[in-house]
C-alpha cells in the first residue's frame, strides 16, 4: 500500500526523495503524490482535533455545550486554513 509507513508530515523527505526510482510513469508519480498529500492532510486534521477534547470526549463536562464545540471547530478550521472567509455558515 502506498501510505504504509507515513506517520507525520515530518517523515515525508524519504518518500519524496525516492520518487524518481520508485515510479517510472508520470501518472504513477501523480497518484503517489496525491495519496501522500491526502495522508498528510488527514494526519494534520487528526492532530489538530486531538488538541480539542470537547469535540470527541463524551464524558467531558463541556461535551454537550454546542456553543463551545462550535467555537472549537472554528479554531480547528482556522488552524487548518479552512475558516469561512465570507462569514456565512
Residue pairs with C-beta under 8 A, 6 or more apart in sequence:
2 31
2 32
2 35
2 36
3 35
3 36
3 39
5 11
6 12
6 15
6 36
6 39
6 40
6 43
7 43
8 43
9 40
9 43
9 44
12 36
12 40
15 32
15 36
16 36
19 29
19 32
19 33
22 28
22 32
23 29
23 32
44 80
45 76
45 80
48 76
48 79
48 80
49 55
49 56
49 76
52 72
52 75
52 76
53 60
54 60
54 62
54 63
54 65
54 68
54 69
54 72
55 69
55 72
55 73
55 76
57 63
62 68
62 69
63 69
74 83
77 83
77 84
